[in-house]
Amino acid sequence: MPAGLRILIASPLGHIVAGPLESEFDDVTVVVARDDVEFRNAIAARVRFDVVSADLIFNRPDLEWTFDGLDVIEGLHTVNRSAPVLLATQGHSMEEDHLAEARLRDDVSGVIAKSDGLRALISALRTVALGQRLPTTVPRTSRPALFELFDSRRGTTAARLAGAIASGSASDNAGLASVAKVSQNTANKVASSYIGPMMLARNEHDERLPLTQASVYRWCGLHARYIVSWCRRHGHSDVLGSAV
């Protein structure tokens, strides 16, 4: 292994694996960041990390809506401290769109399941530290990812509408127009022209049923963590209210 290896573990439970990692690797420095504040303090130093392991979803009530593994990647880029990133997943369906976006990141060197245990993490860190990538084990889906659907002018408007709904900042069309800073006419078309078509494109609405405002609000709730994350990371935190 490279001498003087520096590993950053970005996870609320990172301290649990820090000791075993220090025992496993020779001449290693393991830094644990349990939340966004500790993460930003860790990367503020001048020395780069050789490997970063980050939870894809931070499973802590005060963090799961405000910070995730994609924020870790963005944070490393912001301070010019890019490093190979290993993402740890819980295996929940709510991670699907986070993973779809992560796949396109050149600095994501692999994805592992937390359920695989400590030995799998150690093995993956060894592989990534040697400049290698893990085999892709995340299944791809045929439906478009949300970040793809949000990547247009209309898509961004839909994302802002979805963010206002997903974060609980808006509960009706009048409030939606105000929070998302769109016209009342645009808010009234949330089902017909903005979020509804996305639901259909992803086969997440039974076309035999009417596409109602209620169904749109339910859909936003199902995908809330990713929608909030996307808005937060793309300069649309203003629609999220108290969620961030």
C-alpha positions as CSV (number, residue, x, y, z in Angstrom):
1,M,0.0,0.0,0.0
2,P,1.1,3.6,-0.5
3,A,3.1,5.0,2.4
4,G,1.4,7.7,4.5
5,L,-2.1,6.9,3.2
6,R,-4.7,9.4,4.2
7,I,-8.4,8.2,4.4
8,L,-11.4,10.3,5.1
9,I,-14.5,8.5,6.3
10,A,-17.6,10.7,5.9
11,S,-20.3,8.9,7.9
12,P,-22.2,9.4,11.1
13,L,-20.8,6.0,12.3
14,G,-17.3,6.6,10.9
15,H,-15.7,6.3,14.3
16,I,-16.7,2.6,14.4
17,V,-14.5,1.7,11.4
18,A,-11.7,4.1,12.1
19,G,-9.9,1.9,14.7
20,P,-10.0,-1.3,12.5
21,L,-8.7,0.7,9.5
22,E,-5.8,2.1,11.5
23,S,-4.9,-1.5,12.5
24,E,-5.3,-2.9,9.0
25,F,-3.1,-0.3,7.1
26,D,0.5,0.6,7.9
27,D,1.4,4.3,8.2
28,V,-2.2,5.5,7.8
29,T,-4.1,8.6,8.9
30,V,-7.9,8.1,9.2
31,V,-10.0,11.2,9.6
32,V,-13.7,10.8,10.5
33,A,-16.4,13.4,9.5
34,R,-19.7,12.6,11.1
35,D,-21.6,15.5,9.7
36,D,-21.3,18.4,7.2
37,V,-19.4,20.7,9.7
38,E,-16.7,18.0,10.4
39,F,-16.5,17.3,6.7
40,R,-15.8,20.9,5.8
41,N,-13.3,21.2,8.6
42,A,-11.5,18.1,7.4
43,I,-11.2,19.2,3.8
44,A,-10.2,22.8,4.7
45,A,-6.6,21.5,5.5
46,R,-4.0,21.7,2.7
47,V,-3.3,18.0,2.5
48,R,-5.4,16.0,0.1
49,F,-7.0,12.7,1.1
50,D,-5.9,9.6,-0.9
51,V,-9.3,7.9,-0.5
52,V,-12.7,9.2,0.6
53,S,-15.4,6.8,1.8
54,A,-18.8,8.5,2.1
55,D,-22.3,7.3,3.0
56,L,-24.6,7.9,0.0
57,I,-27.4,8.8,2.4
58,F,-26.5,10.1,5.9
59,N,-28.7,8.1,8.2
60,R,-29.2,10.6,10.9
61,P,-32.4,12.7,11.4
62,D,-30.6,16.0,11.4
63,L,-28.6,15.2,8.2
64,E,-30.6,13.1,5.8
65,W,-32.3,16.2,4.4
66,T,-29.3,18.5,4.4
67,F,-26.2,16.5,3.5
68,D,-25.4,13.3,1.5
69,G,-22.6,11.6,-0.5
70,L,-23.2,13.8,-3.5
71,D,-22.6,16.9,-1.2
72,V,-19.3,15.2,-0.2
73,I,-18.2,15.0,-3.9
74,E,-19.3,18.6,-4.5
75,G,-17.4,19.8,-1.4
76,L,-14.2,18.1,-2.5
77,H,-14.4,19.9,-5.9
78,T,-15.2,23.2,-4.3
79,V,-12.0,23.3,-2.3
80,N,-9.9,21.7,-5.1
81,R,-9.4,18.5,-3.0
82,S,-10.7,16.0,-5.4
83,A,-10.0,12.3,-4.5
84,P,-11.2,8.9,-5.4
85,V,-14.6,8.4,-3.7
86,L,-16.1,5.1,-2.4
87,L,-19.8,5.4,-1.8
88,A,-21.5,3.2,0.8
89,T,-25.2,2.4,0.3
90,Q,-28.0,1.1,2.5
91,G,-29.7,-0.7,-0.3
92,H,-32.9,1.3,-0.2
93,S,-34.9,2.2,-3.3
94,M,-34.7,5.8,-2.3
95,E,-31.0,5.8,-3.3
96,E,-31.7,5.0,-6.9
97,D,-31.5,8.5,-8.3
98,H,-28.5,9.4,-6.1
99,L,-26.7,6.4,-7.6
100,A,-27.8,7.3,-11.1
101,E,-26.1,10.7,-10.8
102,A,-23.1,9.2,-8.9
103,R,-22.4,6.8,-11.8
104,L,-21.5,9.8,-14.0
105,R,-18.9,11.2,-11.6
106,D,-15.4,10.4,-12.7
107,D,-14.1,10.5,-9.1
108,V,-16.6,7.9,-7.9
109,S,-14.3,4.8,-7.9
110,G,-16.9,2.3,-6.6
111,V,-20.0,1.6,-4.7
112,I,-20.3,-0.9,-1.8
113,A,-23.2,-2.0,0.3
114,K,-22.9,-1.4,4.1
115,S,-24.4,-4.8,4.7
116,D,-21.3,-6.4,3.1
117,G,-19.5,-5.5,6.3
118,L,-16.1,-4.2,7.4
119,R,-13.9,-6.7,5.4
120,A,-15.6,-5.6,2.2
121,L,-14.9,-1.9,3.1
122,I,-11.3,-2.6,3.8
123,S,-10.9,-4.6,0.6
124,A,-12.6,-1.8,-1.4
125,L,-10.4,0.9,0.2
126,R,-7.3,-1.1,-0.8
127,T,-8.4,-1.3,-4.4
128,V,-9.3,2.4,-4.6
129,A,-6.1,3.4,-2.9
130,L,-4.1,1.6,-5.6
131,G,-5.8,3.7,-8.2
132,Q,-8.2,1.0,-9.4
133,R,-12.0,1.1,-9.7
134,L,-14.4,-1.4,-8.3
135,P,-16.5,-3.5,-10.8
136,T,-19.9,-1.9,-11.4
137,T,-22.5,-3.9,-9.4
138,V,-25.3,-1.3,-9.4
139,P,-28.1,-2.4,-11.8
140,R,-29.1,0.2,-14.4
141,T,-32.8,1.0,-15.0
142,S,-34.3,1.8,-18.4
143,R,-36.2,4.8,-17.0
144,P,-34.7,8.3,-17.2
145,A,-33.0,9.5,-14.0
146,L,-34.4,12.6,-12.3
147,F,-31.2,14.6,-12.9
148,E,-31.6,14.0,-16.6
149,L,-35.2,15.2,-16.5
150,F,-34.2,18.3,-14.5
151,D,-31.5,19.2,-17.1
152,S,-33.4,21.7,-19.2
153,R,-35.2,25.0,-18.7
154,R,-38.5,23.3,-18.2
155,G,-36.9,20.6,-16.2
156,T,-35.4,23.2,-13.8
157,T,-38.8,24.8,-13.3
158,A,-40.2,21.3,-12.6
159,A,-37.4,20.7,-10.1
160,R,-38.2,23.9,-8.3
161,L,-41.9,23.0,-8.1
162,A,-41.0,19.5,-6.9
163,G,-38.6,20.9,-4.4
164,A,-41.2,23.2,-2.9
165,I,-43.6,20.3,-2.6
166,A,-41.1,17.7,-1.4
167,S,-39.8,19.9,1.3
168,G,-43.2,20.8,2.6
169,S,-42.9,24.4,1.7
170,A,-46.0,24.4,-0.4
171,S,-49.3,22.6,0.1
172,D,-51.5,24.1,-2.7
173,N,-51.0,25.8,-6.0
174,A,-51.2,29.3,-4.7
175,G,-48.4,28.6,-2.2
176,L,-46.5,26.7,-4.8
177,A,-46.4,29.7,-7.2
178,S,-45.2,31.9,-4.4
179,V,-42.5,29.6,-3.1
180,A,-41.2,28.5,-6.5
181,K,-41.4,32.0,-7.8
182,V,-43.5,31.1,-10.9
183,S,-46.7,32.4,-12.3
184,Q,-50.0,31.0,-11.0
185,N,-50.6,29.6,-14.5
186,T,-47.3,27.6,-14.2
187,A,-48.2,26.3,-10.8
188,N,-51.6,25.2,-12.0
189,K,-49.9,23.1,-14.7
190,V,-47.8,21.2,-12.3
191,A,-49.6,17.9,-13.1
192,S,-50.3,18.5,-16.8
193,S,-47.1,20.1,-18.1
194,Y,-44.3,19.9,-15.5
195,I,-44.1,17.1,-13.0
196,G,-46.8,14.9,-14.5
197,P,-44.9,14.2,-17.7
198,M,-41.9,13.1,-15.6
199,M,-43.9,10.6,-13.7
200,L,-45.2,9.2,-17.0
201,A,-41.7,9.1,-18.5
202,R,-40.5,7.0,-15.6
203,N,-43.6,4.7,-15.6
204,E,-44.4,5.9,-12.1
205,H,-48.1,6.6,-12.7
206,D,-50.8,4.2,-13.8
207,E,-52.0,5.8,-17.1
208,R,-55.5,4.4,-16.5
209,L,-55.9,6.8,-13.6
210,P,-56.2,10.6,-13.7
211,L,-53.0,12.5,-13.2
212,T,-54.1,14.7,-10.3
213,Q,-52.4,17.3,-8.1
214,A,-52.7,14.7,-5.3
215,S,-50.8,12.1,-7.2
216,V,-48.1,14.7,-8.0
217,Y,-47.7,15.5,-4.3
218,R,-47.5,11.8,-3.4
219,W,-44.8,11.3,-6.1
220,C,-42.7,14.2,-4.8
221,G,-42.9,12.7,-1.3
222,L,-41.6,9.4,-2.5
223,H,-38.6,11.0,-4.2
224,A,-38.2,13.8,-1.6
225,R,-34.7,13.1,-0.5
226,Y,-33.2,13.2,-4.0
227,I,-35.3,16.2,-5.1
228,V,-34.3,18.2,-2.0
229,S,-30.6,17.1,-2.6
230,W,-30.7,18.2,-6.2
231,C,-32.2,21.6,-5.4
232,R,-29.8,22.2,-2.6
233,R,-26.8,21.4,-4.8
234,H,-27.9,23.3,-7.8
235,G,-28.6,26.7,-6.3
236,H,-32.4,26.3,-5.6
237,S,-32.3,26.1,-1.8
238,D,-34.7,29.0,-1.7
239,V,-37.7,26.7,-2.5
240,L,-36.8,24.3,0.3
241,G,-37.7,26.3,3.4
242,S,-36.9,24.6,6.6
243,A,-35.7,21.4,4.9
244,V,-32.2,22.8,4.6
